[in-house]
Amino acid sequence: MADLYAKKLESERKTLWATCRLKGLPVGTPERQRIAELDQLIAEHKARPGAKPAGKPAPKADRKTPG
């Protein structure tokens, strides 16, 4: 099952980061502060026992084959 919480956090971070890059926002802006918060939340979530990394599925060679 997909880790929707982690995907949501990473998606929000990626969107904010792109906005900051396009606008050239300095470090102290609310957008940059939110990115730092998201980094912390993502790290805490990944450190949780049983948390699966969000992102792309495993390569086909690593997947279990039926049978």
N, C-alpha and C positions, 0 to 999 in steps of 0.2 A: 504494500500500500504506500502511496506517495505521502511524503511528509509535507503537507500543505502549508503548515505554519512556517517552516523553514523556506519554502519556495516563495511565500508571500514576503517574508523579510528580505530575502535576497533580491526579489523583483523590485521592491520599494527602494532598496539601496542602489541598485543599478540605475533606476530612473533618476534618483536624486543626484547621483554621481554624474550622469550625463548632463543634467541641467547645470550643475556647478561648473562643469568643464566648458559648456557652451557659453555661459554668461561670465566666466572668469571670476567666480565668487571667491573672496578671501576666506581664510580659515575660520574667523569668528562668526560667520553668518549662521542663522538658524538652520539652514539646509545642511551645512557642514556639521553642525552639532548633532543633528538628527542622524547623519551618516555614522558618527561616532557611537551614538546610542544603538543604532542597528548593528554595528560591528560587535558591540558588547552582547546584545541579545542573541546574535547568531552564535557567538563563541559559547555562551552559556547553554544554548540549546544543543549544540554539538557535543558539549561535555556531559550532557545528561546520559545516564545509562539507558541503552536501548534506542537512542536517537539514530536515525538513519540519515546519511548525507543526502541533501536534496540535489537535484540536477539531472544529468543524463543517466539513462539506464546503463547497466553493465554491458560491455561489449559482447557480441554474440558468442565468442569463444568461451567466455566465462559463465554464460547462462547454463542452467541445468536443462538437459534435454529430456523430453518425456520418454518414459519407458523404462 
